[in-house]
Amino acid sequence: MENKNAAAPLAVNGGKPVRDTFLSYGRQYIDGDDIAAVTRVLKSDFLTCGPMIEKAEQKLCKVTGAACCVAVSSGTAALHTACLAAGIGAGDEVIVPPMTFAASANCVLYCGGIPVFADIDPHSWNLSPEAAEQKITDRTKAIIAVDYMGQAADLYALGDLCRKHNLILIEDAAHSMGTRYDNRTVGSIADLTAFSFHPVKTVTAGEGGAVTTNDDSLCEKARLYGKHGITREREKWIRRNENECYYEQQALGYNYRITDLQAALLCSQLDKLERFSKRRKELTAFYNKEFSPMPEIILPKEIPLSDTVRHLYVVRLDTEKLTAGRDAVLKALRAENIGAAIHYIPVYLMPYYQRLGYREGLCPNAEEHYRASLTLPLFYSMTDQDAADVVCAVKKVIGFYRKPG
Ligand SMILES: *Cc1c(COP(=O)(O)O)cnc(C)c1O
């Protein structure tokens, strides 16, 4: 069939958009079970510090295969708590990829540490283990690997590096709930893993996060730092005390508690994880099939060990083959009512990081990726028609800007 859109005027030039309503790049899916779960908590005795938190933590252990889980108030809180548990302190260097949300590096600064940006692999777009190794000094304490888009980072290579140099591997798994790596679920592989349950992520708690680990001592520390540094567990007290209401502050922690309302929503969402994962994989496969024959579009290289549940569908443009740059393509797609977005501006290019002295040119692969990439809509409740609209709009816009010949 002829693609009648190929020659249709772009919406950005006054033509009719591919669809009438705006399709955002991501959104939550909430059903009756989720609403009932939250409502039950509202009618219960506890809005926070109640039984749903432990339930959510147990469920997360089951889903990820981790021995221990500490649920907290956000993904950012999870990253900060993980850094505190890892013992990151003043002057400690932590290696981080720049192709991520700012929180992956901010958590190091919260601890007085120094984020050291190491470049991404130009094909998988995840932290390059070789680039990370080159940044190791005797002040390096940890590596934060980000599972960009949902694809697991090169966890074995990074794990080997950490063992060799006595570093802690923290995995920012905000994108990768449900992803498996070498048949092990993300959350049970790195020394510490941080999840986010923000509404655009694969499962949501409204706001929420979690730290998982298989290490008892890291687990204890994460629990302590996430709750003011206070413990009410008698067997952990430093001082002996017979007072029934005694509790002990043993460290400077934070109030990073998740509420029971959020924990109930999280439990209900985790019950749908398999469905969520399956649909995200279907949509990803559909996009891949449609876009892989297009020479103007570059898809990420999947590492064979990652069985990926995609959170973000990012594509790169081969701008040599186009008469317009990424920004014009992004604008044209948005005019077609396709909520294309950007993930991410390299963290160190942010004005705050520039003030700290980080300079453009630090990680050329990440900067090149940023300049040429955009994110297309991907979320569980997208219909087949929504996905077809995205493909239609991409073909229309790329068709318009394609270089002749
Ligand atoms: C969303 C996200 C975070 C932060 O999670 P919040 O729950 O929003 O605090 C951290 N890292 C990455 C890579 C993210 O995408």
Ligand as a Chemical Component Dictionary entry (heavy atoms), coordinates in Angstrom:
data_LIG
# 
_chem_comp.id                   LIG 
_chem_comp.type                 NON-POLYMER 
_chem_comp.pdbx_formal_charge   0 
_chem_comp.three_letter_code    LIG 
# 
loop_
_chem_comp_atom.comp_id 
_chem_comp_atom.atom_id 
_chem_comp_atom.alt_atom_id 
_chem_comp_atom.type_symbol 
_chem_comp_atom.charge 
_chem_comp_atom.model_Cartn_x 
_chem_comp_atom.model_Cartn_y 
_chem_comp_atom.model_Cartn_z 
_chem_comp_atom.pdbx_ordinal 
LIG C1 C1 C 0 13.959 8.414  37.458 1  
LIG C2 C2 C 0 15.418 8.245  37.650 2  
LIG C3 C3 C 0 16.054 8.478  38.883 3  
LIG C4 C4 C 0 15.383 9.152  40.040 4  
LIG O1 O1 O 0 14.247 8.554  40.467 5  
LIG P1 P1 P 0 13.152 9.414  41.297 6  
LIG O2 O2 O 0 12.255 8.321  41.802 7  
LIG O3 O3 O 0 12.491 10.322 40.334 8  
LIG O4 O4 O 0 13.858 10.119 42.387 9  
LIG C5 C5 C 0 17.389 8.158  39.012 10 
LIG N1 N1 N 0 18.096 7.667  37.980 11 
LIG C6 C6 C 0 17.534 7.463  36.766 12 
LIG C7 C7 C 0 18.375 6.906  35.672 13 
LIG C8 C8 C 0 16.192 7.770  36.560 14 
LIG O5 O5 O 0 15.646 7.603  35.347 15 
# 
loop_
_chem_comp_bond.comp_id 
_chem_comp_bond.atom_id_1 
_chem_comp_bond.atom_id_2 
_chem_comp_bond.value_order 
_chem_comp_bond.pdbx_ordinal 
LIG C1 C2 SING 1  
LIG C2 C3 SING 2  
LIG C2 C8 DOUB 3  
LIG C3 C4 SING 4  
LIG C3 C5 DOUB 5  
LIG C4 O1 SING 6  
LIG O1 P1 SING 7  
LIG P1 O2 DOUB 8  
LIG P1 O3 SING 9  
LIG P1 O4 SING 10 
LIG C5 N1 SING 11 
LIG N1 C6 DOUB 12 
LIG C6 C7 SING 13 
LIG C6 C8 SING 14 
LIG C8 O5 SING 15 
# 
